[in-house]
Amino acid sequence: MKIILANPRGFCAGVNMAIETVDKVLAMKGPPVYVYHEIVHNRHVVDRFRTRGVTFVDNIDEVPEGGLVVYSAHGISPEVRRRAKERRLVEVDATCPLVTKVHMEVLRYVRDGYTIIFIGHRKHDEAIGTVGEAPNSIIVVETPEEAASLKVKPDARLAYVTQTTLSVSDAQRVIDALKNRFPNIRYPAKDDICYATTNRQNAVTSMSPDVDLVLVIGSKNSSNSQRLVERALEAGKPAYLIDDETELDFSWFDNKSAVLVTAGASAPEHLVTELVHRLQRDFGGEIETRTLLEEGISFELPKSVRSLAVVN
């Protein structure tokens, strides 16, 4: 079997920063450390931190008064920050800078009197945090059908922003529907969908024609990982999202001679390595690494981490 390893794949700059933030806080403070929501949407990453004394909470009131809380890469609402300050929590913000960019866009549009259309998955942590910036001025739209039937005041000034981890093609369909209905709708000068999401999707699209099967390493609650599966299916290839090599189903490989392996932006590389070793062992796989482009982006640790170091 031929195994094509897609590059880029796996951790993006925001995920690297968020994980390094929790590692640093643990090294400086030791447990208990609380993280608001999963630091990134990957079961293996979350489980590893749990074994080291990290507690993940979905309500800020679960953090003891005066405790230390790290905010996940997906961003949070001002209401969570307000409640944290009331409880005198030590706050470390690991929000991805590209998510922060969307929050800032929302605040600018609200300041200028716009009603904002947020294109994304309304139950996703990122959507909840972003909508929390201006809940009375934001409407969440998930599909072109929702965009086409949207009800707004006739004199409303409209702008849209997007979740950073969307399928590029899905987002474009919603954007087209919005522009068709509201030709004067405003939008950010720079695309909100993050570079890593776009690059990994483009790699799957360009490489899928050369394989019979696509395997994506990532957890089920990872939006960007789910989008990679969708890209492969759009290309007409069977595709499966798996947390690790233990979830392989041998029936997937019947009459298959080439497989593309990639990983979502929150999936650790060691899981890819373990999957490839399994394919080599069970199918005599030959590896080819195929690179669409090289990524050289990195983010500094948040100032709140550096402040902890000064206090220590």
Buried (B, 14 or more C-beta within 10 A) or exposed (E): BBBBBBBBBBBBBBBBBBBBBBEBBBEBBEEEBBBBBBBBBBBBBBEBBEEEEBBBEEEBEEBEEEBBBBBBBBBBBBEBBEBBEEBEBBBBBBBBBBBBBBBEBBBEBBEEEBBBBBBBBBEBBBBBBBBBBBEEBBBBBBEBEBBEEBEEEEEEBBBBBBBBBBBBEBBBBBBEBBBEBBEEBBBBEEEBBBBBBBBBBBBBBBBBEEBBBBBBBBBEBBBBBBBBBBBBBBBEBBBBBBBBBEEBEEEBBEEBEBBBBBBBBBBBEEBBEBBBEBBBEEBEBEEEEEEBEEBEEEBEBBEBBEEBEEEE
